[in-house]
């Protein structure tokens, strides 16, 4: 059975990495031209912001999983989370969740806990992202995204539903509908608040990576802060809701270009969107590779135990 699980995991990673790489290769001409305009310094700083955002997102998921009764060490949690996130590049939104359930079961994490933590991580990201967009975009660029205002309708429901008095009964009800046992350990307000804090930190870092790219191409530093933060958050949330495209491809890019319109013309905003897409894909691949490669190395054989010399009284016998 372990061999089958390993084969499934390897096949999942190969398929996800292949699709993620294909997303970059198909746009390589435009991406290469965009990187040439951006330069190494801005591109490197934006990539660091992306990697930091992946760390904060993973920490939020880890906090929720621990709150549900399955705490994981940092390195183990990073391996499960980063590898499973490659499923974003396979059409459909459930692949990361299924990967977390499969990898978590090998660590004695009940599948219902993995599924609940994954669903809550996405819910918190979606709710906080829409909240950030709603508090920033009306100040600078709301007309550019007016056609997608329907996304804001789900925000109050998501945020109110995160209160433990509603969250725990809803989670138990959904688990019963799926014919699974209820939560062993209900989530506390402190746990949810910590997860929300990590999500907000992630959005700030993701906004920073867009801001770095946009300012390098001539966007005014002050005004572009709100555009980058709110525009990217809104573009990601709408792209997430449009589940047909892998990782929101297409929809997210178009909305990000529209949100940046007050600061950049369309060609330069398009460069930012393409560079952002490439850096996010590269960040996912680097994070997954960093945690997967050490785990794939065979363990070193145990060192032989030293043989103690015989005692004098034993040799005398």
Secondary structure, DSSP 8 states (H G I E B T S, - for coil): -HHHHHHHHHHHHHHHHHHHHHHHHTTHHHHHHHHHHHHHHHHHHHHHHHHHHHHHHHHHHHHHHHHTT----HHHHHHHHHHHGGGGGSSSS-HHHHHHHHHHHTTT--HHHHHHHHHHHHHHHHHHHHHHHHHHHHHHTGGGGGGGGGGGGGHHHHHHHTSHHHHHHHHHHHHHHTT----SS---HHHHHHHHHHHHHHHHHHHHHHHHHHHHTT--HHHHHHHHHHHHHHHHHHHHH-TTSGGGTTHHHHHHHHHTTTTS-HHHHHHHHHHHHHHHHHHHHHHHHHHHHHHHS--------------HHHHH-
